[in-house]
Amino acid sequence: KAGVTQTPRYLIKTRGQQVTLSCSPISGHRSVSWYQQTPGQGLQFLFEYFSETQRNKGNFPGRFSGRQFSNSRSEMNVSTLELGDSALYLCASDGTVETQYFGPGTRLLVL
Amino acid sequence: ELKVEQNPLFLSMQEGKNYTIYCNYSTTSDRLYWYRQDPGKSLESLFVLLSNGAVKQEGRLMASLDTKARLSTLHITAAVHDLSATYFCAVDGLETSGSRLTFGEGTQLTVNP
């Protein structure tokens, strides 16, 4: 079974721009979660989508948004980028009561 | 708000020694996970602990869960250099807090020859 894939792997943007990251879950998984990892704040939950609906949301500003398509692929968007948005963005998918499987991540640098 | 605390945050061990990493969490949950992260890489799933008293072992690592004490441990037996990595515990709040995984700060393990 192919794992979780994320594109792009690396991204450089400037302040004020917006960015869209993509995640394809493991085949058959309907839940996709997004996390942000920074040296200062650690790993933080952004949001989760299940069957095209946002099921849970972390404590992030409205500049962070996401969506899920009918094939379970998910995108997250960050508008009006700030320097502090520089991070590793991880996507994870899961089936039922098993663990969340993480993709390789997208490393975003905001200049 | 669910809080997850790990200790120690940094651990330097000699090869062949044993040690335990502790993970405390603040609210009721029956789903706890352990992950490993190598530098510059993503998270690799190690263990899923789904009930009180659960114990799982893989190679030199053994994880346990005490839901009454809200404590999980990751025990390392006869450490080898290949175990050097950062280890995270995470609690799933799907049934309780409306969040998914809340992670501990991570324990950076270095195994020295």
Interface residues (C-beta under 8 A of the other chain):
Chain A: S33 Y35 G42 L43 Q44 F45 E48 N56 K57 G58 L90 A92 V97 E98 T99 Q100 Y101 F102 G103 P104 G105
Chain B: R31 Y33 Y35 K41 S42 L43 E44 S45 V48 L50 F88 A90 D92 G93 L94 G98 S99 R100 L101 T102 F103 E105 G106
